[in-house]
Amino acid sequence: AEAAAAVLQIRCEVLAHAAMSFAVGVQSPNWRAAADCAATLAALIRVLDACAARAQVDGRPARCVLPVLTNVCLALANCARSPKLTKQLAQVVPTLLQFAAFGTRSVHGFFDAADTDAMVDEALVVATTLALAHASEDKGVAELCLEYGGVNTLLPMLLSPTPKLAGAVSAIIRNGCVIPEWRAAVIGWTVSVGSEGEEQTSGTDLLVERARYTEDGVHFATAAVHALDSISMCACSRAGRDALCRSNVLTMLSKLLKQASSSAPVYAASLPVYRAACVATSSFSRES
């Protein structure tokens, strides 16, 4: 048994290094255009499926395959920059969402730097959501995310304190909001919070909170832009506007516009946020 475990460990280390090498290389458009890139991606998807099959009872991947999964997901994220390769990722959307679900831990501060297992989890979740963020730019992939419960999985992760995770999750939701059914799911989503579940938080509450932005580094510009874009799309309907107004969206937008019009210097990273805030504000003047 010990010999078998040692062999498995070595195989996992080899696969992890190979996947990382491909992940780095496939950042190049020339790599993504290569004839054998699709075949390599197909092989990585088989590795992903094999690793997922080793999941523990609670659905968490076995520790030995976590680095493999993380590097494979990074490779998938870079492959998803190619529309042609993105089509291949549709088949692994359920698996990616399964791993992304561990990201709900980050919202509650469970990703502790002193906890090695948690940090490995965080790396996997970030890699997984990055893959979904790029892949969901394809409407077909976004529809699959919706079909497999992506809204329920991703919305609680919007307020993650991890910048890359917050940015990736908000990008997936923005990509999904081009689909009317996705917008309806966001608008209608609620969860009980508090020690006894006495309060309700809605999907629009989370969007508004993620869209808040200050230039002190506490909030993340990329995530704010994606959230504001989602707000603009949700405001296309009367139901969306009503839900967003209950979430105090106009107060948040007013503060953003005041920041933009103040005499203080505006950072370059802030410009896309203020631009998106202007678009979102104008969306509330549309007719139903």
N, C-alpha and C positions, 0 to 999 in steps of 0.2 A: 504493500500500500504506500509506503514511504517513497519507494522508487517511482511508482506511478505518479505520485504527487510532485516529485522533483522533475519528472519529464514534462508534466503539465505546466509547471512553473516556467521551465525553460522555453517551451513552445509559446507560452503567453508573452514572455519577454521578447522573443523573436518577432512575433506578430505585432506587438506594440511598436517596436522600432520600425518595422516595415511600414506600418500604417502611418506613422509620423513622417517617415521619409516621403511617402506618397502625398500626405497632406501638405507638406512644404512645397513639393514640386508642382502640385496641381494648382497652386496659386497662380502659376504662369498660364496665360491664355494659350500659349503654344502646347503646353502639356494637355490642357483640356481639349484641344483640337486634335490631338494625336489619335491615330486610328485605334490603338490598343487601350486607350483610356477607358472607354466604355466597358471593355472586358475586365479591366482591373477593378473598376467600380462594382461590377457584378460580383467579383470575387470578394470584395470587401463587404458587400451586402450579405453574402453567405456567411462570412465570419461574424457579422452582427447578429444574424439569426442564430448561429451556433452558440454564441456567447449568451444571448438572451435565453436560450433553452436551459442554461445552467443557473437560472434565477433561483433564489431561495424561496422559502415558503411565503414570505411577505412581499415577494416580487422584486426584492433588491438583488442586483446581480452578485454572483459570487465574487469575493474579494480579488481572486487571482485574475479575473478577466476585466476588472474595472479599468486598468490602464489601456487595455486593448480596445475596449468600447469607447473610451474617451478619444483616443487617437483616430479610430475609425470614424467617429462622429465629426471630428475636425476635418477629416478628409472629405466626408459627405458635404459638409458646409461649404468647402471650397469648390467641390464639384458642382454644387447647386448654383454657382455663378454662371453656369452654362445652361441655357434653356433646354438644349438637347439632352444633357445628362440629368437634368432635373426630373424628366419623365421617369427615369429609372427609380427615383426615390419614392415615388408614390406608394410602392409596395411596402415600404418600411415605416410609413406614417404611424400606424398603431404602436409599433415598437418604440419609436422615438418619443411619442407622447407618454408611453409607459415610464420611460426613464426621466422625462421632463417632470413628471409628477413629484419626483423627489425634491424639486425646487421649492415646494411649499414650505419645506423646512427653513429655507433661507429667510423667508418673511418673518419668521419667529425667532431669528437669530441663532438657529441651531448649527450654522456653519461656523464652528469655533476653530480658530487657528491652532489651538492646542489639541484638537481632535483629528488625528490623521485620517480616520475613516470618513469623517464629515468633509474634510478638505478634498478627498478623492471624489466623494459624492458631488461636491460643488463643481469640480472640474468636468465631470461627466454631464451634469445638468447644463452648464454653460455651453459645452460643445454641442449637446443635443438641441438646445434652443437656437443656437446659431445656425445649425443645419436646417431646422424648421423655418427660421426667419428667412433664409435665402430661398429655400424650396417653395415656401408659401407665396412667393411672388408670382408663381404659376397658379392661376385660379383653380385648376383642377386639384392641386395639392391642398390649397386652402379649403376647398369643399370637403376633401377627405378629413382634414383636421376637424372640421365642424361635425362631420358624420361620426367620428370616433371620440366625441366629447371634448374637443380641444378648448372650447370656451370655458367649461367647468374646470379643466386642468390649469389653464393659463391665467385666468383672471385673478385668482388669489396670489399669483406670483408677481403681479404688476408692481407691487410696492417693495420688491426685494431691495435690500440695501447694497447689493452687489451691482456695480455699474453695468458690466457686460451683460449680466442676466436681465436686469431691468430693461436695457436697450433692446435685447433680442426678443424678450417676451412682448414688449410694446410694439415691436416691428411686426411680429406675427399677428397680433390683434389688428393692427392697422391694415395689413394685407388682407385679413379676413373680412374687414368691414366693407369691402367692395361688394360683398355678397349680402343681399337683403336679409336672408335668414340668419346670417351671422350677426348682423346689426340687431335684429329682433332678439336674438339670444342674449346679447350683451345688455340691451335695454331691460330685458325681463329678468336678468340674473340677480338673485338676492341670497344672502347668507346671514344666519344669526351670529351675532358676536356678543362679547361680554361673558362674565363668569356663569351666568344663567341663561344666556342667549336672549337677553331682554331687548337687545337692539338689533336693527337690521342694517346691513351694508349692501349697497346695490352695485351693479356693474358700472353704472355711470358715476357713482361716488368714487370708485377706484380710478376711473379715467380722469376725473377732475383732480384728484389728489396727485396722480402721476404727472399731470400737466403743469402743476405748480412749479415755478422755476425762479430761482434767485441766483445771482452771480457769485455766491460765496462758496460754490462747490458742493453744497449739501444736496442739491438736486441735480439731475443729470440732463444736459441739454438734448442729447439724442433721444432719450426716452420721452422727454417733454414734447418734442416735435412730433413723434409718432402718436402720442396720446392726443395731442391737439388735432392731428389729422383724423384720428378716429372720431373725435368729438364732432368735427365738421361733417363727417359722413353720417354719423348717427342723427345729426340735426336735420337731415334731409326730410324726416317725417315729423308730424305733429307729436306722435307718441315719444319720439326721441327727444324733441325739444322740451317737452313737458318733464320728462324724466331728468334731463340734464339741468333744467332750472330748479327742480327739487334738490338737486345735488349742489346748488349754489355755483353753477358754472359761470354765470354772468359776473359774480363778484370776483372770481378767480381771473377771468379774462380782463376785467377792469384793472386789476392790480398789475397784470402783465403789461397792459397798454400804458399805464402810468409809468412803469419802469422804462418802457421803450421811449417815452416822450420826455423823460427827465433830462436835466442838463448834465448828468454824470456821464462819463465815457462809456460807450457800449463795447463790450468785448465781441470779437468776431464770432465766437461760439454762440453768442446770444442772438445774433441776427436771424438765423433760421427759426428760432423759437418765437421771436416777435412777429416775424412774417406769418408763421402758422397761426399765431394768436389773432392776427388781423383777419385772416381767412375764416377762422372759426367764429369770430364775432359777426362777420357779415353773413354767415350761414343762418343766423337767427332771424334774419329779415326775409328769408325765403317764404314763399307761399307753400302751403301743404300740397 
